[in-house]
Amino acid sequence: MAFRPEHELHKRRFSRNLGLGLTLAAFVALVFALTVVKVKRGDPMQGYDNMIQPEAAQPELDE
């Protein structure tokens, strides 16, 4: 049983997928590198969830 020759469409699709995969890998490597640099520099790890003040989050009821 012989394999059929690869169609030209599959070659183009593979090339496109390879380019997209390399771009995605480069983005992941960039995010990882930035994370490592930030951790090694010792910058404070703060999120924006600490901006809510306790008084504003739970208002007191005047009765």
VEXTIPA-95527 format. One record per residue (C-alpha): residue number from 1; z, y, x; residue in one letter. Coordinates in nm, 2 decimals. Layout:
BEGIN
<node nr="NUM" pz="Z" py="Y" px="X" rest="A"/>
...
***
This chain:
BEGIN
<node nr="1" pz="0.00" py="0.00" px="0.00" rest="M"/>
<node nr="2" pz="-0.12" py="0.32" px="0.16" rest="A"/>
<node nr="3" pz="0.03" py="0.67" px="0.10" rest="F"/>
<node nr="4" pz="-0.20" py="0.93" px="-0.05" rest="R"/>
<node nr="5" pz="-0.28" py="1.23" px="0.17" rest="P"/>
<node nr="6" pz="-0.05" py="1.52" px="0.12" rest="E"/>
<node nr="7" pz="-0.19" py="1.79" px="-0.11" rest="H"/>
<node nr="8" pz="-0.23" py="2.14" px="0.02" rest="E"/>
<node nr="9" pz="0.00" py="2.27" px="-0.26" rest="L"/>
<node nr="10" pz="0.29" py="2.06" px="-0.12" rest="H"/>
<node nr="11" pz="0.24" py="2.21" px="0.23" rest="K"/>
<node nr="12" pz="0.26" py="2.56" px="0.09" rest="R"/>
<node nr="13" pz="0.56" py="2.48" px="-0.12" rest="R"/>
<node nr="14" pz="0.74" py="2.32" px="0.18" rest="F"/>
<node nr="15" pz="0.66" py="2.63" px="0.39" rest="S"/>
<node nr="16" pz="0.80" py="2.86" px="0.12" rest="R"/>
<node nr="17" pz="1.11" py="2.64" px="0.08" rest="N"/>
<node nr="18" pz="1.17" py="2.64" px="0.45" rest="L"/>
<node nr="19" pz="1.15" py="3.02" px="0.47" rest="G"/>
<node nr="20" pz="1.39" py="3.06" px="0.18" rest="L"/>
<node nr="21" pz="1.63" py="2.80" px="0.33" rest="G"/>
<node nr="22" pz="1.63" py="2.98" px="0.67" rest="L"/>
<node nr="23" pz="1.69" py="3.31" px="0.49" rest="T"/>
<node nr="24" pz="1.98" py="3.17" px="0.30" rest="L"/>
<node nr="25" pz="2.13" py="3.01" px="0.61" rest="A"/>
<node nr="26" pz="2.10" py="3.35" px="0.79" rest="A"/>
<node nr="27" pz="2.28" py="3.52" px="0.51" rest="F"/>
<node nr="28" pz="2.56" py="3.26" px="0.51" rest="V"/>
<node nr="29" pz="2.59" py="3.29" px="0.89" rest="A"/>
<node nr="30" pz="2.62" py="3.67" px="0.86" rest="L"/>
<node nr="31" pz="2.89" py="3.66" px="0.59" rest="V"/>
<node nr="32" pz="3.08" py="3.40" px="0.80" rest="F"/>
<node nr="33" pz="3.05" py="3.61" px="1.12" rest="A"/>
<node nr="34" pz="3.17" py="3.92" px="0.94" rest="L"/>
<node nr="35" pz="3.47" py="3.73" px="0.80" rest="T"/>
<node nr="36" pz="3.56" py="3.59" px="1.14" rest="V"/>
<node nr="37" pz="3.54" py="3.94" px="1.30" rest="V"/>
<node nr="38" pz="3.76" py="4.09" px="1.02" rest="K"/>
<node nr="39" pz="4.02" py="3.82" px="1.06" rest="V"/>
<node nr="40" pz="4.03" py="3.85" px="1.44" rest="K"/>
<node nr="41" pz="4.07" py="4.23" px="1.43" rest="R"/>
<node nr="42" pz="4.37" py="4.19" px="1.21" rest="G"/>
<node nr="43" pz="4.26" py="4.43" px="0.93" rest="D"/>
<node nr="44" pz="4.48" py="4.42" px="0.63" rest="P"/>
<node nr="45" pz="4.34" py="4.18" px="0.37" rest="M"/>
<node nr="46" pz="4.37" py="4.38" px="0.05" rest="Q"/>
<node nr="47" pz="4.19" py="4.32" px="-0.28" rest="G"/>
<node nr="48" pz="4.13" py="4.58" px="-0.55" rest="Y"/>
<node nr="49" pz="4.36" py="4.39" px="-0.78" rest="D"/>
<node nr="50" pz="4.67" py="4.57" px="-0.64" rest="N"/>
<node nr="51" pz="4.55" py="4.91" px="-0.76" rest="M"/>
<node nr="52" pz="4.70" py="4.86" px="-1.11" rest="I"/>
<node nr="53" pz="5.04" py="5.01" px="-1.13" rest="Q"/>
<node nr="54" pz="5.32" py="4.81" px="-1.30" rest="P"/>
<node nr="55" pz="5.40" py="5.10" px="-1.54" rest="E"/>
<node nr="56" pz="5.04" py="5.12" px="-1.65" rest="A"/>
<node nr="57" pz="5.00" py="4.75" px="-1.69" rest="A"/>
<node nr="58" pz="5.30" py="4.71" px="-1.92" rest="Q"/>
<node nr="59" pz="5.37" py="5.03" px="-2.12" rest="P"/>
<node nr="60" pz="5.71" py="5.07" px="-2.26" rest="E"/>
<node nr="61" pz="5.74" py="5.08" px="-2.64" rest="L"/>
<node nr="62" pz="5.94" py="5.37" px="-2.78" rest="D"/>
<node nr="63" pz="6.13" py="5.27" px="-3.09" rest="E"/>
***
